[in-house]
Amino acid sequence: MTTILALAGSLRRASYNRGLQRAAIEASGADFEVIGGHIDEVPLYNGDLEAEFGLPAPVRRLQEQLAAADGLLLISPEYNGGLPGVLKNAVDWMSRGEGLRAFRDKPAAVIGASEGSFGTVLGQAQWAQIFRKLGMAPWYGRQLMVTTAAQRFDAEGNLTDDEIRKRLHDYLAAFAHHLAR
């Protein structure tokens, strides 16, 4: 079975992007499984901390999940026209030590939700640059940017829009098909 590691780029439990991560996990089917990784406990990157204590346990766990997955899906909000620092921080930590090997040639995709009508297009473009820098294989087979998210999620951050749920499933199925080749 094809496995996709999904990382949401928001710490807030009721965020739209955490809700999109939950919906992606629920969309797992017979051909693919979406595994939710968590960045909540990843500390801010600090080379002194790494030198003294090595990689924190949450980082090692994410590195292991990435190494075991067939592909990486970032579910990224866009803040002030850019990618979220908390998710970039997790990726930076994950690339340390032997972790960089897990990124090499790993297929990667990015989706996101925002309240605006422009979606997360600017942040997604920035992630594509980072994927290339890490030696990953960005997948451009489809796009999924959830716009006007306040109308598509409830107060707890759960996806309530069936059209978006179908588009998410179709996106994941296409990515999984790409990974299975």
N, C-alpha and C positions, 0 to 999 in steps of 0.2 A: 504494500500500500504506500502511496506517495504521502509524504509528510511535509507540512508547511509550518514553520515557526512564525507566529504572528506576535509582533511587539507593538504595543500601543504607546504613543508618545505623549501621554498625559498621565499625571499622578492622581487627578481628581476622580474619585470612584464613579461619579455620575457624568463624566465627560462624554461627549458624543463619540470620541475616538475609542474610548474604552468600551462604550456600547457597541461600536462597530466591530471591535475585537471579539466581544461576546457573541455577536451575531455571526461572525466568521467561524468561530468554534462550533456554534450550533449548526452551521451549514455543512459541516463535515459529512461526507457520504460514503458510499461503498468504495469509491475510487481514490479518495483522498481524506486525510485527517489534518485538521488545523489544530496546532498545539499552542496554547497561550503562554508566552513567556512574560515575566514580570520584572519591571525595572524599578519598582518602588524602593527597594533597599540598596540600590547601587549608589555608593557615595560619590560626591564630586571627585573627578579625577585629580589626583595629587601624586606626583612622582615620588615625593618623600614617603608617603604612605605605602606606595608600591614597593619601594626599595627596602623599607623596614619590615613590612608584614607580608609582602607578596600580594597576590590577587585576592580581593575579598571573596568570600564564599558565594554571594549572589552573582558575581561576575563569572566565576568558574562554572556555576550552574548554567548561566546563559551560554557560555562558550560550549559546554557539553551539548546543550539543546541545539545550538546552531550546527555543530559538527554532525549530529545525528539526523538533522532535517535535510530533506531534498532541496528545499528552497526557503528563502526568507521573505516575509511580508511585513513591511513597516506600515503601520496605521498612524499616520502623522497629521496632527493639526498644523495650522500655519499661524504663526504669531508675528504680527507686524511685517508681513510679507516674507517671512523666513521660516526655517525649520525650528522645532522646539529644542532648546538647550538640553533638557533632561534626556531626550532620546539620543541626541548627538553624543552626550556624555556617556551613555550606556554603550553605544557603538564604539566610542573611543576606548573605553575600558576593555570591551570584548576583543579589541584588536591587539591587546598587549600580550606579551609572552608568546606562547604557542598559538594563541587565539587567532592571529592573523592568517594562519593556514586554513582555518575553517571558512574564511571569507573568500579565499582564492577560487575563482571559477564557480562560485555558488550563485545560482540564479536568484535574483532579487526583484521584488516588485514593491510598489508603494501606492497606497490609497489614503484617503483622508476625508474628514467631514469638517465643515465650517458653517457659521451662521450666514455668511455673505453669499452673494450670487456668483462670485468668481471661483469659489471652491478653494482648493489647496494647490493650484497650479504652480505658483512660484516656489513653494516649499518642495513640491515633487521634483521640480527641475533641479533644485539644489541637492536633493538626495541622489539624483542620477549622477551628478559629478562625484559625490562621495563614493557611490558604488564603484565607479570606474577607478577611482584612486585606490580602493581596497582590492582591486583585481577581480571584482565580482562580475557577473554576467547579467546586467539589467535586462528585464523583460519589458518589452513595449507592445505586447500583443493586444492589450486593451487598456483603457483608463477607467478609473472610478473615482470621481470626486463628488461627494455628497454635499450639495449646496443647500442653503436655507435649512440647516440642520435642526433649528428650534421647532420646525414644523414636522420633523420626521422622527423625533425621539421624545420620550416622555420625561418627566421631571427626574427620574432615577437614571436617565441616560440609556434607556432601552430603546432599540430600534422598533418603531411602530409602523413604518411605511412598507407595505408589501411589495411595491414596485422596486424600492431600493433593495429589499431583501432578495428579490429575484435577480436583480442586477449583480448583487454581491455574490450570490451562488454561481451565476454564469461566469463572472470574473474568476472566481476561485477554481471552477471546473476547467476553464481555459488555461489558467496558470498550471494547475495540476497536470493537465494533458501535455503541456510544454515540458514539465519536469519529467514526465514518464518516458519521453522519447529517448 
